[in-house]
Amino acid sequence: MTIEIVVDELVLRGVPNERAHEVAEAMKVRLAALGEDSAQGGAALAARDEAFRRAPDAQPESASAAALGEAVAGSVWNAVGGGRS
């Protein structure tokens, strides 16, 4: 199974520009891990027919790039997978 998630726009309010790439990379790594975990666990995502989806605001545990990226990934994954991050 292949899952492709395309993030057209990542809005990071309050994050300095120089940290944006770190946050985006952390999000990418976490989304890949969530996808791997889901595939290994045999979970199936529900079929979708919409062209886009806006994920809810992320709620990070801290302001570190890793925590921000992981929170954004969790928000995206929950929107795609119906709350199974």
N, CA, C and O atoms as a MOPAC input file, in Angstrom:
PM7 MOZYME 1SCF
protein

 N      0.84600 1    -1.16900 1     0.00000 1
 C      0.00000 1     0.00000 1     0.00000 1
 C      0.89200 1     1.23300 1     0.00000 1
 O      1.92100 1     1.26800 1     0.67500 1
 N      0.49300 1     2.22800 1    -0.75300 1
 C      1.21500 1     3.48800 1    -0.80700 1
 C      0.28700 1     4.60300 1    -0.36100 1
 O     -0.84400 1     4.71300 1    -0.83400 1
 N      0.77000 1     5.41700 1     0.54300 1
 C      0.02300 1     6.58900 1     0.98900 1
 C      0.83200 1     7.80900 1     0.60100 1
 O      2.01800 1     7.90400 1     0.91900 1
 N      0.20400 1     8.72800 1    -0.07400 1
 C      0.88200 1     9.97300 1    -0.44000 1
 C      0.13100 1    11.12300 1     0.20000 1
 O     -1.06700 1    11.30000 1    -0.02400 1
 N      0.83300 1    11.89300 1     0.98700 1
 C      0.26400 1    13.08100 1     1.61900 1
 C      1.00800 1    14.27900 1     1.05000 1
 O      2.23200 1    14.37000 1     1.14700 1
 N      0.26300 1    15.18500 1     0.46500 1
 C      0.84400 1    16.38900 1    -0.12200 1
 C      0.42600 1    17.57200 1     0.73200 1
 O     -0.76600 1    17.84300 1     0.88000 1
 N      1.38800 1    18.27000 1     1.29000 1
 C      1.12400 1    19.46000 1     2.09200 1
 C      1.40200 1    20.65700 1     1.19300 1
 O      2.55400 1    20.98900 1     0.91500 1
 N      0.33100 1    21.29800 1     0.74500 1
 C      0.48800 1    22.45000 1    -0.14300 1
 C      0.95600 1    23.68800 1     0.60700 1
 O      1.71100 1    24.50200 1     0.07500 1
 N      0.50600 1    23.82000 1     1.83600 1
 C      0.86400 1    25.01300 1     2.60200 1
 C      1.00800 1    24.63700 1     4.06900 1
 O      0.09400 1    24.06300 1     4.66100 1
 N      2.13300 1    24.95300 1     4.64100 1
 C      2.39800 1    24.72900 1     6.05500 1
 C      2.56600 1    26.10500 1     6.68800 1
 O      3.55600 1    26.79200 1     6.43700 1
 N      1.59800 1    26.50400 1     7.50900 1
 C      1.62300 1    27.82400 1     8.14400 1
 C      2.13900 1    27.64200 1     9.56100 1
 O      1.52700 1    26.94900 1    10.37400 1
 N      3.26900 1    28.27000 1     9.84800 1
 C      3.89900 1    28.16900 1    11.16600 1
 C      3.90800 1    29.54700 1    11.81200 1
 O      4.88000 1    30.29200 1    11.68700 1
 N      2.85200 1    29.87300 1    12.48300 1
 C      2.76800 1    31.17800 1    13.14600 1
 C      3.67000 1    31.19600 1    14.37400 1
 O      3.64300 1    30.27800 1    15.19400 1
 N      4.46000 1    32.24100 1    14.48700 1
 C      5.32500 1    32.39800 1    15.64600 1
 C      6.62300 1    31.61700 1    15.56600 1
 O      7.40200 1    31.61600 1    16.52000 1
 N      6.86800 1    30.95600 1    14.44900 1
 C      8.10600 1    30.18800 1    14.26900 1
 C      9.05000 1    31.00300 1    13.39100 1
 O      8.67500 1    31.39200 1    12.28500 1
 N     10.25000 1    31.26400 1    13.85700 1
 C     11.20000 1    32.02100 1    13.03300 1
 C     11.48200 1    31.30300 1    11.70900 1
 O     11.52000 1    30.07400 1    11.65600 1
 N     11.67500 1    32.07100 1    10.66100 1
 C     11.91800 1    31.49700 1     9.33700 1
 C     13.06800 1    30.49400 1     9.32800 1
 O     12.99900 1    29.47900 1     8.63500 1
 N     14.11400 1    30.76600 1    10.08300 1
 C     15.27100 1    29.87100 1    10.08200 1
 C     14.96300 1    28.50700 1    10.70800 1
 O     15.72500 1    27.56100 1    10.50800 1
 N     13.87200 1    28.38600 1    11.45600 1
 C     13.49400 1    27.10000 1    12.06900 1
 C     12.43900 1    26.35700 1    11.25800 1
 O     12.15500 1    25.19200 1    11.54000 1
 N     11.85800 1    27.00600 1    10.26300 1
 C     10.75400 1    26.41000 1     9.50100 1
 C     11.16000 1    25.09600 1     8.83400 1
 O     10.38200 1    24.14200 1     8.82800 1
 N     12.36900 1    25.03700 1     8.27200 1
 C     12.80700 1    23.80700 1     7.60700 1
 C     12.98300 1    22.66400 1     8.60300 1
 O     12.69500 1    21.51100 1     8.28000 1
 N     13.45200 1    22.97400 1     9.80500 1
 C     13.58600 1    21.94300 1    10.84400 1
 C     12.21800 1    21.37000 1    11.21200 1
 O     12.06400 1    20.15700 1    11.35500 1
 N     11.23400 1    22.24600 1    11.36400 1
 C      9.88100 1    21.80900 1    11.71100 1
 C      9.30900 1    20.95500 1    10.58200 1
 O      8.73200 1    19.89700 1    10.83400 1
 N      9.46600 1    21.41000 1     9.34400 1
 C      8.94600 1    20.66100 1     8.19400 1
 C      9.60900 1    19.28300 1     8.10200 1
 O      8.93600 1    18.29400 1     7.80800 1
 N     10.90300 1    19.20900 1     8.34700 1
 C     11.60500 1    17.92700 1     8.29600 1
 C     11.12000 1    17.00300 1     9.40900 1
 O     10.91700 1    15.81200 1     9.17800 1
 N     10.93100 1    17.54400 1    10.62100 1
 C     10.41600 1    16.73700 1    11.73000 1
 C      9.01800 1    16.21400 1    11.41000 1
 O      8.68500 1    15.07600 1    11.74300 1
 N      8.20100 1    17.04800 1    10.76100 1
 C      6.86100 1    16.61800 1    10.35700 1
 C      6.95700 1    15.47100 1     9.35400 1
 O      6.23600 1    14.48000 1     9.46900 1
 N      7.83800 1    15.60400 1     8.38300 1
 C      8.01600 1    14.57700 1     7.35200 1
 C      8.44400 1    13.24600 1     7.97300 1
 O      7.91200 1    12.19200 1     7.62600 1
 N      9.40100 1    13.30400 1     8.88700 1
 C      9.90000 1    12.09300 1     9.54600 1
 C      8.78300 1    11.43300 1    10.35700 1
 O      8.61900 1    10.21300 1    10.31300 1
 N      8.01800 1    12.23400 1    11.09400 1
 C      6.93800 1    11.68100 1    11.93100 1
 C      5.81900 1    11.09700 1    11.08100 1
 O      5.28500 1    10.04000 1    11.41700 1
 N      5.44800 1    11.76500 1     9.98000 1
 C      4.41700 1    11.21900 1     9.09700 1
 C      4.85400 1     9.87500 1     8.51300 1
 O      4.05300 1     8.94700 1     8.41100 1
 N      6.12300 1     9.77900 1     8.13400 1
 C      6.63300 1     8.51100 1     7.60500 1
 C      6.54600 1     7.41600 1     8.67100 1
 O      6.16600 1     6.28500 1     8.37100 1
 N      6.89400 1     7.75000 1     9.90900 1
 C      6.82400 1     6.77500 1    10.99700 1
 C      5.37400 1     6.35700 1    11.26900 1
 O      5.10000 1     5.17700 1    11.48700 1
 N      4.45700 1     7.31300 1    11.25700 1
 C      3.04600 1     6.98400 1    11.46200 1
 C      2.53300 1     6.07700 1    10.35100 1
 O      1.77200 1     5.14400 1    10.60600 1
 N      2.95100 1     6.35200 1     9.12000 1
 C      2.54300 1     5.50100 1     8.00300 1
 C      3.09700 1     4.09400 1     8.12700 1
 O      2.38800 1     3.12100 1     7.87300 1
 N      4.36300 1     3.98000 1     8.51600 1
 C      4.97400 1     2.66800 1     8.70500 1
 C      4.27700 1     1.89500 1     9.81500 1
 O      3.97600 1     0.71100 1     9.66000 1
 N      4.02000 1     2.56200 1    10.93200 1
 C      3.33400 1     1.91500 1    12.05300 1
 C      1.95100 1     1.43000 1    11.63300 1
 O      1.53400 1     0.32700 1    11.98600 1
 N      1.25300 1     2.25700 1    10.88300 1
 C     -0.08300 1     1.89900 1    10.41900 1
 C     -0.03000 1     0.69200 1     9.49900 1
 O     -0.84300 1    -0.22400 1     9.62800 1
 N      0.92100 1     0.68000 1     8.56900 1
 C      1.04900 1    -0.42800 1     7.62300 1
 C      1.43100 1    -1.71900 1     8.32800 1
 O      0.90200 1    -2.78300 1     8.00700 1
 N      2.34800 1    -1.63100 1     9.29000 1
 C      2.77600 1    -2.82300 1    10.02500 1
 C      1.66100 1    -3.36200 1    10.91300 1
 O      1.56900 1    -4.56600 1    11.15400 1
 N      0.81700 1    -2.45400 1    11.39600 1
 C     -0.29000 1    -2.87100 1    12.24400 1
 C     -1.49300 1    -3.37600 1    11.46600 1
 O     -2.48200 1    -3.81200 1    12.05400 1
 N     -1.40700 1    -3.31800 1    10.14300 1
 C     -2.50200 1    -3.80900 1     9.31800 1
 C     -3.68700 1    -2.86900 1     9.23900 1
 O     -4.74400 1    -3.24800 1     8.73500 1
 N     -3.53100 1    -1.64900 1     9.72800 1
 C     -4.64100 1    -0.68900 1     9.69900 1
 C     -4.87700 1    -0.22300 1     8.27200 1
 O     -3.94200 1    -0.06600 1     7.48600 1
 N     -6.13100 1    -0.00900 1     7.95900 1
 C     -6.49200 1     0.50700 1     6.64000 1
 C     -7.13100 1     1.87100 1     6.81800 1
 O     -8.00300 1     2.04900 1     7.66800 1
 N     -6.70100 1     2.82700 1     6.02200 1
 C     -7.30800 1     4.14100 1     6.06300 1
 C     -8.58800 1     4.11900 1     5.23700 1
 O     -8.67500 1     3.44200 1     4.21200 1
 N     -9.56100 1     4.86100 1     5.69800 1
 C    -10.82200 1     4.93600 1     4.95800 1
 C    -10.59500 1     5.65700 1     3.63400 1
 O     -9.82700 1     6.61600 1     3.55800 1
 N    -11.27000 1     5.18600 1     2.60400 1
 C    -11.16500 1     5.83200 1     1.29500 1
 C    -11.72200 1     7.24400 1     1.37700 1
 O    -12.70400 1     7.49200 1     2.07600 1
 N    -11.10600 1     8.14800 1     0.67700 1
 C    -11.53400 1     9.55100 1     0.65000 1
 C    -11.73500 1     9.96200 1    -0.79000 1
 O    -11.06300 1     9.46200 1    -1.69200 1
 N    -12.66800 1    10.87900 1    -1.00100 1
 C    -12.86600 1    11.35600 1    -2.36400 1
 C    -12.72700 1    12.86400 1    -2.48300 1
 O    -12.89100 1    13.41500 1    -3.57100 1
 N    -12.42300 1    13.54900 1    -1.36600 1
 C    -12.26000 1    14.99600 1    -1.45500 1
 C    -10.88700 1    15.34300 1    -2.02200 1
 O     -9.93500 1    14.57100 1    -1.90400 1
 N    -10.80700 1    16.50700 1    -2.63200 1
 C     -9.56800 1    16.94200 1    -3.25000 1
 C     -8.59900 1    17.54200 1    -2.24500 1
 O     -7.39100 1    17.55300 1    -2.48400 1
 N     -9.10700 1    18.04000 1    -1.12900 1
 C     -8.22100 1    18.62100 1    -0.12300 1
 C     -8.85200 1    18.48400 1     1.24300 1
 O    -10.04300 1    18.20500 1     1.37600 1
 N     -8.03800 1    18.68400 1     2.24300 1
 C     -8.50300 1    18.62300 1     3.62400 1
 C     -7.64100 1    19.58300 1     4.43200 1
 O     -6.41700 1    19.58600 1     4.29500 1
 N     -8.26100 1    20.38200 1     5.25900 1
 C     -7.51800 1    21.28700 1     6.14000 1
 C     -7.42200 1    20.62300 1     7.50200 1
 O     -8.43500 1    20.32000 1     8.13300 1
 N     -6.21200 1    20.40400 1     7.93900 1
 C     -5.98900 1    19.77100 1     9.23800 1
 C     -6.19900 1    20.79600 1    10.34800 1
 O     -5.95100 1    21.98500 1    10.14800 1
 N     -6.65300 1    20.34400 1    11.51300 1
 C     -6.80900 1    21.27400 1    12.63300 1
 C     -5.46100 1    21.79700 1    13.11900 1
 O     -4.41800 1    21.20400 1    12.84300 1
 N     -5.49200 1    22.90000 1    13.83700 1
 C     -4.26200 1    23.46700 1    14.39600 1
 C     -3.56600 1    22.43000 1    15.27800 1
 O     -4.21600 1    21.68500 1    16.01100 1
 N     -2.25400 1    22.39500 1    15.19700 1
 C     -1.46200 1    21.48600 1    16.01600 1
 C     -1.27300 1    22.07800 1    17.40200 1
 O     -1.23100 1    23.29800 1    17.56400 1
 N     -1.16200 1    21.22200 1    18.38900 1
 C     -0.94900 1    21.64500 1    19.77300 1
 C      0.34400 1    21.01200 1    20.28900 1
 O      0.29600 1    19.96700 1    20.93700 1
 N      1.50200 1    21.62600 1    20.01300 1
 C      2.78400 1    21.03600 1    20.42000 1
 C      2.98500 1    21.07200 1    21.93300 1
 O      2.45000 1    21.93000 1    22.63600 1
 N      3.77600 1    20.11000 1    22.40600 1
 C      4.09600 1    20.04400 1    23.83200 1
 C      5.15900 1    21.05700 1    24.22600 1
 O      5.24700 1    21.45100 1    25.38900 1
 N      5.97600 1    21.48200 1    23.24800 1
 C      6.98700 1    22.49900 1    23.50500 1
 C      7.23600 1    23.25800 1    22.20700 1
 O      6.62800 1    22.96000 1    21.17800 1
 N      8.12400 1    24.23200 1    22.25900 1
 C      8.41200 1    25.04700 1    21.07900 1
 C      9.60500 1    24.52700 1    20.27800 1
 O     10.06300 1    25.20300 1    19.35600 1
 N     10.11600 1    23.34000 1    20.61200 1
 C     11.25000 1    22.80500 1    19.85300 1
 C     10.78200 1    22.42800 1    18.45200 1
 O      9.60700 1    22.13000 1    18.23900 1
 N     11.70300 1    22.44400 1    17.51200 1
 C     11.37100 1    22.08800 1    16.13000 1
 C     10.82000 1    20.66900 1    16.05600 1
 O      9.86800 1    20.41300 1    15.32000 1
 N     11.40500 1    19.75300 1    16.80500 1
 C     10.93800 1    18.36500 1    16.79300 1
 C      9.51500 1    18.26000 1    17.32500 1
 O      8.67900 1    17.57900 1    16.73100 1
 N      9.23500 1    18.92900 1    18.43800 1
 C      7.88100 1    18.87400 1    19.01500 1
 C      6.86200 1    19.51800 1    18.08800 1
 O      5.75100 1    19.01100 1    17.93200 1
 N      7.23800 1    20.63500 1    17.47100 1
 C      6.32800 1    21.28700 1    16.52600 1
 C      6.06100 1    20.39300 1    15.32800 1
 O      4.91000 1    20.22300 1    14.92600 1
 N      7.11000 1    19.82000 1    14.75300 1
 C      6.95100 1    18.93800 1    13.59800 1
 C      6.11000 1    17.71300 1    13.91400 1
 O      5.26600 1    17.30800 1    13.11600 1
 N      6.34200 1    17.12700 1    15.07700 1
 C      5.56800 1    15.95000 1    15.47900 1
 C      4.10000 1    16.30700 1    15.70800 1
 O      3.21300 1    15.53400 1    15.34800 1
 N      3.84300 1    17.46100 1    16.29800 1
 C      2.46300 1    17.88800 1    16.52600 1
 C      1.73800 1    18.14400 1    15.20700 1
 O      0.57200 1    17.77900 1    15.05500 1
 N      2.42500 1    18.76600 1    14.25900 1
 C      1.82300 1    19.01500 1    12.94100 1
 C      1.55700 1    17.67800 1    12.24300 1
 O      0.49400 1    17.49000 1    11.65000 1
 N      2.50300 1    16.76200 1    12.31000 1
 C      2.31900 1    15.44600 1    11.69400 1
 C      1.12600 1    14.72200 1    12.31700 1
 O      0.32900 1    14.11200 1    11.60400 1
 N      1.00500 1    14.78700 1    13.62400 1
 C     -0.12900 1    14.16000 1    14.29600 1
 C     -1.45000 1    14.75900 1    13.85500 1
 O     -2.42900 1    14.04000 1    13.65700 1
 N     -1.48100 1    16.06200 1    13.70100 1
 C     -2.68300 1    16.74100 1    13.24300 1
 C     -3.05400 1    16.31200 1    11.82300 1
 O     -4.21900 1    16.04600 1    11.52900 1
 N     -2.05500 1    16.25000 1    10.95500 1
 C     -2.28700 1    15.81800 1     9.56700 1
 C     -2.74800 1    14.36500 1     9.54100 1
 O     -3.72200 1    14.02600 1     8.86800 1
 N     -2.04000 1    13.50500 1    10.28300 1
 C     -2.38500 1    12.08100 1    10.28500 1
 C     -3.78800 1    11.86300 1    10.83900 1
 O     -4.53500 1    11.04100 1    10.30800 1
 N     -4.15600 1    12.57300 1    11.88200 1
 C     -5.50900 1    12.44100 1    12.43400 1
 C     -6.57000 1    12.86800 1    11.42500 1
 O     -7.64000 1    12.26300 1    11.35400 1
 N     -6.27700 1    13.90400 1    10.64800 1
 C     -7.22500 1    14.36300 1     9.62300 1
 C     -7.37100 1    13.31400 1     8.52000 1
 O     -8.46800 1    13.10600 1     8.00100 1
 N     -6.26900 1    12.65700 1     8.16400 1
 C     -6.29300 1    11.65600 1     7.10500 1
 C     -6.83800 1    10.33500 1     7.62100 1
 O     -7.63300 1     9.67900 1     6.94800 1
 N     -6.40900 1     9.94600 1     8.81400 1
 C     -6.75100 1     8.63100 1     9.32900 1
 C     -7.90900 1     8.58300 1    10.28700 1
 O     -8.18600 1     7.53700 1    10.87300 1
 N     -8.58800 1     9.68600 1    10.46000 1
 C     -9.75400 1     9.68700 1    11.33200 1
 C     -9.43900 1     9.61700 1    12.80400 1
 O    -10.19100 1     9.01500 1    13.57000 1
 N     -8.31900 1    10.23300 1    13.22300 1
 C     -8.00100 1    10.30800 1    14.64100 1
 C     -7.22100 1     9.14700 1    15.19100 1
 O     -7.36000 1     8.81100 1    16.36700 1
 N     -6.39300 1     8.51800 1    14.35800 1
 C     -5.63800 1     7.33900 1    14.81000 1
 C     -4.14200 1     7.59400 1    14.78000 1
 O     -3.41900 1     6.84300 1    14.12400 1
 N     -3.63800 1     8.63300 1    15.46900 1
 C     -2.18000 1     8.86200 1    15.45100 1
 C     -1.49500 1     8.16300 1    16.58600 1
 O     -0.27500 1     8.25000 1    16.71800 1

